[in-house]
């Protein structure tokens, strides 16, 4: 679904990633890991048109993202959904209107049709009809995450990008959100690319992941593969997990 080849990113003269390559397979849950400031979110931004790489190529659905005409790029955007770290919900809109905003922008559906589709996804992510009437300021942290996830799904994307979806949630809420992501992948066949610091997500839902360290990719593969490494970058996490 996604292939990045020899990607270099930078802010001014400061290199963030130096000639990195990775790929994300169809219908897998793929993680971006690394220490604070390693550039996990920056790397994801190159996949969603928010940060142009300094050099290299990114292919999505077999097309070179950053070399497409804007009209073609827009077509690919509509096949992806993005959930930002802090939700990015519009404070002046109810949950129902927040979830339906992309349909209002990119479809010719009637208001009743938009509301029906938005309500479907609101309930799909575990919120109820009452929650749909609330405004972001009236939501708990977990509810905000679910509302943002519903909005990311409303166009039925083939690829779902999640930036720190578990941040700010208690352990139970984080696990429930992981279970929801896994259910969406298993039931709908969505490809998921996820930035996280959450240890349990690494073990519970990732099919594969990469680890960024010192501007390079220190590892790309599965939990099984990293366990077999002599110099395991996640050795301490494995020890914590056993404890």
C-alpha positions as a Markdown table, in Angstrom:
| # | Residue | x | y | z |
|---|---|---|---|---|
| 1 | Unk | 0.0 | 0.0 | 0.0 |
| 2 | Unk | 2.8 | 2.4 | 0.9 |
| 3 | Unk | 6.5 | 2.3 | 0.0 |
| 4 | Unk | 9.0 | 5.0 | 1.0 |
| 5 | Unk | 12.4 | 5.0 | -0.8 |
| 6 | Unk | 15.4 | 6.9 | 0.4 |
| 7 | Unk | 13.5 | 9.6 | 2.3 |
| 8 | Unk | 15.4 | 12.5 | 3.8 |
| 9 | Unk | 13.4 | 15.1 | 5.7 |
| 10 | Unk | 14.7 | 18.3 | 7.2 |
| 11 | Unk | 13.7 | 21.6 | 8.9 |
| 12 | Unk | 16.0 | 24.1 | 7.4 |
| 13 | Unk | 19.5 | 22.8 | 7.6 |
| 14 | Unk | 18.6 | 20.3 | 10.4 |
| 15 | Unk | 18.2 | 16.7 | 9.0 |
| 16 | Unk | 15.5 | 14.7 | 10.7 |
| 17 | Unk | 15.6 | 11.5 | 8.7 |
| 18 | Unk | 18.6 | 10.5 | 6.6 |
| 19 | Unk | 17.9 | 8.3 | 3.6 |
| 20 | Unk | 15.3 | 6.0 | 5.1 |
| 21 | Unk | 13.2 | 3.4 | 3.4 |
| 22 | Unk | 10.2 | 1.3 | 4.6 |
| 23 | Unk | 7.0 | -0.3 | 3.3 |
| 24 | Unk | 3.5 | -0.9 | 4.7 |
| 25 | Unk | 1.5 | -3.9 | 3.4 |
| 26 | Unk | -2.1 | -4.1 | 2.7 |
| 27 | Unk | -4.5 | -4.6 | 5.7 |
| 28 | Unk | -1.7 | -4.5 | 8.3 |
| 29 | Unk | -1.3 | -2.4 | 11.4 |
| 30 | Unk | 2.0 | -0.8 | 11.2 |
| 31 | Unk | 3.8 | 1.2 | 13.9 |
| 32 | Unk | 6.2 | 4.2 | 13.9 |
| 33 | Unk | 8.3 | 4.0 | 17.1 |
| 34 | Unk | 11.2 | 6.0 | 18.4 |
| 35 | Unk | 12.2 | 8.3 | 21.2 |
| 36 | Unk | 10.8 | 11.8 | 21.7 |
| 37 | Unk | 12.1 | 14.0 | 19.0 |
| 38 | Unk | 13.1 | 11.2 | 16.7 |
| 39 | Unk | 10.7 | 12.4 | 14.0 |
| 40 | Unk | 7.9 | 9.7 | 14.1 |
| 41 | Unk | 5.2 | 12.2 | 13.4 |
| 42 | Unk | 7.3 | 14.1 | 10.9 |
| 43 | Unk | 7.7 | 10.9 | 8.9 |
| 44 | Unk | 4.0 | 10.3 | 9.0 |
| 45 | Unk | 3.4 | 13.8 | 7.8 |
| 46 | Unk | 5.3 | 13.0 | 4.6 |
| 47 | Unk | 2.7 | 10.4 | 3.9 |
| 48 | Unk | -0.3 | 12.7 | 4.3 |
| 49 | Unk | 0.9 | 15.8 | 2.3 |
| 50 | Unk | 1.8 | 17.9 | 5.3 |
| 51 | Unk | 5.6 | 17.7 | 5.1 |
| 52 | Unk | 7.4 | 17.4 | 1.7 |
| 53 | Unk | 10.6 | 15.3 | 2.0 |
| 54 | Unk | 13.9 | 16.9 | 1.1 |
| 55 | Unk | 14.6 | 14.0 | -1.2 |
| 56 | Unk | 13.3 | 10.5 | -2.0 |
| 57 | Unk | 10.1 | 9.0 | -3.2 |
| 58 | Unk | 6.9 | 7.9 | -1.5 |
| 59 | Unk | 4.5 | 5.6 | -3.4 |
| 60 | Unk | 0.9 | 5.1 | -2.3 |
| 61 | Unk | -1.4 | 2.8 | -4.3 |
| 62 | Unk | 1.5 | 2.6 | -6.7 |
| 63 | Unk | 1.7 | 6.3 | -7.4 |
| 64 | Unk | 4.5 | 8.7 | -6.5 |
| 65 | Unk | 2.8 | 11.0 | -4.0 |
| 66 | Unk | 5.0 | 14.1 | -4.2 |
| 67 | Unk | 5.3 | 14.1 | -8.0 |
| 68 | Unk | 1.5 | 14.0 | -8.7 |
| 69 | Unk | -0.6 | 16.9 | -10.0 |
| 70 | Unk | -2.8 | 18.4 | -7.3 |
| 71 | Unk | -6.0 | 17.0 | -8.8 |
| 72 | Unk | -4.6 | 13.4 | -8.7 |
| 73 | Unk | -3.2 | 14.0 | -5.3 |
| 74 | Unk | -6.6 | 15.0 | -4.1 |
| 75 | Unk | -8.0 | 11.7 | -5.3 |
| 76 | Unk | -5.5 | 9.8 | -3.2 |
| 77 | Unk | -6.2 | 12.0 | -0.2 |
| 78 | Unk | -9.8 | 10.9 | -0.3 |
| 79 | Unk | -8.7 | 7.3 | 0.1 |
| 80 | Unk | -7.0 | 8.0 | 3.4 |
| 81 | Unk | -8.2 | 9.1 | 6.8 |
| 82 | Unk | -6.2 | 10.9 | 9.5 |
| 83 | Unk | -6.7 | 11.0 | 13.3 |
| 84 | Unk | -4.5 | 13.7 | 14.8 |
| 85 | Unk | -3.0 | 13.4 | 18.3 |
| 86 | Unk | -5.3 | 15.9 | 20.0 |
| 87 | Unk | -8.4 | 15.1 | 17.9 |
| 88 | Unk | -8.5 | 18.5 | 16.1 |
| 89 | Unk | -12.3 | 18.6 | 16.5 |
| 90 | Unk | -14.1 | 21.8 | 15.7 |
| 91 | Unk | -15.1 | 23.3 | 19.0 |
| 92 | Unk | -18.2 | 25.0 | 17.6 |
| 93 | Unk | -19.6 | 21.8 | 16.1 |
| 94 | Unk | -21.4 | 18.9 | 17.6 |
| 95 | Unk | -19.9 | 15.4 | 17.3 |
| 96 | Unk | -22.4 | 14.6 | 14.5 |
| 97 | Unk | -21.4 | 17.7 | 12.5 |
| 98 | Unk | -17.6 | 17.2 | 13.2 |
| 99 | Unk | -17.9 | 13.6 | 11.8 |
| 100 | Unk | -19.9 | 14.8 | 8.8 |
| 101 | Unk | -17.8 | 17.7 | 7.8 |
| 102 | Unk | -15.8 | 15.8 | 5.2 |
| 103 | Unk | -18.9 | 14.5 | 3.5 |
| 104 | Unk | -20.3 | 18.1 | 3.3 |
| 105 | Unk | -17.0 | 19.1 | 1.7 |
| 106 | Unk | -16.4 | 16.2 | -0.7 |
| 107 | Unk | -19.9 | 14.8 | -1.5 |
| 108 | Unk | -23.2 | 15.9 | -3.0 |
| 109 | Unk | -25.2 | 14.0 | -0.4 |
| 110 | Unk | -28.2 | 15.6 | 1.4 |
| 111 | Unk | -27.9 | 16.7 | 5.0 |
| 112 | Unk | -30.1 | 13.7 | 6.1 |
| 113 | Unk | -27.8 | 11.3 | 4.2 |
| 114 | Unk | -24.7 | 12.9 | 5.7 |
| 115 | Unk | -26.1 | 12.7 | 9.2 |
| 116 | Unk | -27.1 | 9.0 | 8.6 |
| 117 | Unk | -23.5 | 8.1 | 7.5 |
| 118 | Unk | -21.9 | 10.1 | 10.3 |
| 119 | Unk | -24.1 | 8.4 | 12.9 |
| 120 | Unk | -23.2 | 5.0 | 11.5 |
| 121 | Unk | -19.5 | 5.7 | 12.1 |
| 122 | Unk | -20.2 | 7.4 | 15.5 |
| 123 | Unk | -21.8 | 4.2 | 16.6 |
| 124 | Unk | -19.2 | 2.1 | 14.9 |
| 125 | Unk | -16.5 | 3.5 | 17.2 |
| 126 | Unk | -18.6 | 3.0 | 20.3 |
| 127 | Unk | -20.3 | 6.3 | 20.9 |
| 128 | Unk | -24.1 | 6.6 | 21.2 |
| 129 | Unk | -26.8 | 9.0 | 19.8 |
| 130 | Unk | -26.5 | 11.2 | 22.9 |
| 131 | Unk | -22.8 | 11.6 | 22.4 |
| 132 | Unk | -23.5 | 12.7 | 18.8 |
| 133 | Unk | -25.3 | 15.8 | 20.1 |
| 134 | Unk | -22.5 | 16.9 | 22.4 |
| 135 | Unk | -19.7 | 19.4 | 21.7 |
| 136 | Unk | -16.0 | 18.7 | 22.1 |
| 137 | Unk | -15.9 | 20.6 | 25.4 |
| 138 | Unk | -18.5 | 18.2 | 26.8 |
| 139 | Unk | -16.5 | 15.0 | 25.9 |
| 140 | Unk | -14.1 | 13.0 | 28.0 |
| 141 | Unk | -10.6 | 12.3 | 26.5 |
| 142 | Unk | -11.6 | 8.9 | 25.3 |
| 143 | Unk | -14.8 | 10.2 | 23.7 |
| 144 | Unk | -12.8 | 12.8 | 21.9 |
| 145 | Unk | -10.5 | 10.2 | 20.5 |
| 146 | Unk | -13.4 | 8.1 | 19.3 |
| 147 | Unk | -15.1 | 11.1 | 17.7 |
| 148 | Unk | -11.9 | 12.0 | 15.9 |
| 149 | Unk | -11.6 | 8.4 | 14.7 |
| 150 | Unk | -15.2 | 8.4 | 13.4 |
| 151 | Unk | -14.4 | 11.5 | 11.4 |
| 152 | Unk | -11.2 | 9.8 | 10.0 |
| 153 | Unk | -13.4 | 6.9 | 8.9 |
| 154 | Unk | -16.3 | 8.7 | 7.4 |
| 155 | Unk | -15.1 | 8.6 | 3.8 |
| 156 | Unk | -14.4 | 4.8 | 4.1 |
| 157 | Unk | -10.7 | 5.2 | 3.6 |
| 158 | Unk | -8.4 | 2.4 | 2.5 |
| 159 | Unk | -5.6 | 3.7 | 4.7 |
| 160 | Unk | -6.0 | 5.1 | 8.2 |
| 161 | Unk | -3.3 | 7.2 | 9.8 |
| 162 | Unk | -3.3 | 7.5 | 13.6 |
| 163 | Unk | -1.0 | 9.9 | 15.5 |
| 164 | Unk | -0.6 | 8.9 | 19.1 |
| 165 | Unk | -4.2 | 7.7 | 19.5 |
| 166 | Unk | -3.6 | 6.5 | 23.0 |
| 167 | Unk | -2.0 | 9.6 | 24.4 |
| 168 | Unk | -3.8 | 11.0 | 27.4 |
| 169 | Unk | -5.9 | 7.9 | 27.9 |
| 170 | Unk | -5.8 | 5.7 | 31.0 |
| 171 | Unk | -4.7 | 2.1 | 30.5 |
| 172 | Unk | -8.2 | 0.7 | 30.2 |
| 173 | Unk | -9.2 | 3.4 | 27.7 |
| 174 | Unk | -6.0 | 2.8 | 25.7 |
| 175 | Unk | -6.7 | -0.9 | 25.5 |
| 176 | Unk | -10.2 | -0.4 | 24.4 |
| 177 | Unk | -9.0 | 1.9 | 21.6 |
| 178 | Unk | -6.5 | -0.7 | 20.5 |
| 179 | Unk | -9.2 | -3.3 | 20.4 |
| 180 | Unk | -11.3 | -1.0 | 18.3 |
| 181 | Unk | -8.5 | -0.4 | 15.8 |
| 182 | Unk | -7.9 | -4.1 | 15.6 |
| 183 | Unk | -11.6 | -4.7 | 15.0 |
| 184 | Unk | -11.7 | -2.1 | 12.2 |
| 185 | Unk | -8.8 | -3.7 | 10.4 |
| 186 | Unk | -10.1 | -7.2 | 10.8 |
| 187 | Unk | -13.7 | -6.4 | 9.8 |
| 188 | Unk | -13.1 | -3.7 | 7.1 |
| 189 | Unk | -9.6 | -4.6 | 5.8 |
| 190 | Unk | -8.3 | -1.1 | 6.4 |
| 191 | Unk | -4.5 | -0.6 | 6.4 |
| 192 | Unk | -3.4 | 1.3 | 9.6 |
| 193 | Unk | -0.3 | 3.4 | 10.1 |
| 194 | Unk | 0.1 | 4.4 | 13.7 |
| 195 | Unk | 2.6 | 6.6 | 15.7 |
| 196 | Unk | 2.7 | 5.6 | 19.3 |
| 197 | Unk | 4.7 | 5.5 | 22.6 |
| 198 | Unk | 2.3 | 3.0 | 24.0 |
| 199 | Unk | 4.1 | -0.2 | 24.9 |
| 200 | Unk | 1.0 | -2.5 | 24.9 |
| 201 | Unk | 0.1 | -1.4 | 21.4 |
| 202 | Unk | 3.4 | -2.7 | 20.2 |
| 203 | Unk | 2.7 | -6.2 | 21.6 |
| 204 | Unk | -1.0 | -6.4 | 21.1 |
| 205 | Unk | -1.9 | -5.0 | 17.7 |
| 206 | Unk | 1.1 | -4.3 | 15.5 |
| 207 | Unk | 1.8 | -6.6 | 12.7 |
| 208 | Unk | 5.0 | -4.8 | 11.9 |
| 209 | Unk | 6.7 | -1.6 | 12.9 |
| 210 | Unk | 9.8 | 0.5 | 12.5 |
| 211 | Unk | 12.1 | 2.1 | 15.1 |
| 212 | Unk | 13.7 | 5.4 | 14.3 |
| 213 | Unk | 17.0 | 6.1 | 16.0 |
| 214 | Unk | 19.6 | 8.8 | 15.2 |
| 215 | Unk | 17.9 | 9.8 | 11.9 |
| 216 | Unk | 17.9 | 6.2 | 10.6 |
| 217 | Unk | 15.6 | 3.2 | 10.8 |
| 218 | Unk | 17.2 | 0.9 | 13.4 |
| 219 | Unk | 14.7 | -1.8 | 12.8 |
| 220 | Unk | 11.7 | -2.7 | 10.6 |
| 221 | Unk | 9.8 | -5.9 | 11.1 |
| 222 | Unk | 7.6 | -7.9 | 13.5 |
| 223 | Unk | 7.7 | -8.6 | 17.2 |
| 224 | Unk | 8.8 | -12.2 | 16.4 |
| 225 | Unk | 11.7 | -10.9 | 14.2 |
| 226 | Unk | 12.9 | -8.4 | 16.8 |
| 227 | Unk | 12.9 | -11.1 | 19.5 |
| 228 | Unk | 15.4 | -13.0 | 17.4 |
| 229 | Unk | 17.9 | -10.1 | 17.2 |
| 230 | Unk | 21.1 | -10.4 | 19.3 |
| 231 | Unk | 21.0 | -6.6 | 19.9 |
| 232 | Unk | 17.3 | -6.1 | 20.5 |
| 233 | Unk | 16.4 | -2.3 | 20.5 |
| 234 | Unk | 13.4 | -3.2 | 22.6 |
| 235 | Unk | 15.2 | -5.4 | 25.1 |
| 236 | Unk | 14.1 | -3.3 | 28.1 |
| 237 | Unk | 10.5 | -3.3 | 27.0 |
| 238 | Unk | 10.5 | -7.1 | 26.7 |
| 239 | Unk | 11.8 | -7.3 | 30.2 |
| 240 | Unk | 9.1 | -4.9 | 31.5 |
| 241 | Unk | 6.5 | -7.0 | 29.7 |
| 242 | Unk | 7.7 | -10.2 | 31.4 |
| 243 | Unk | 7.6 | -8.3 | 34.7 |
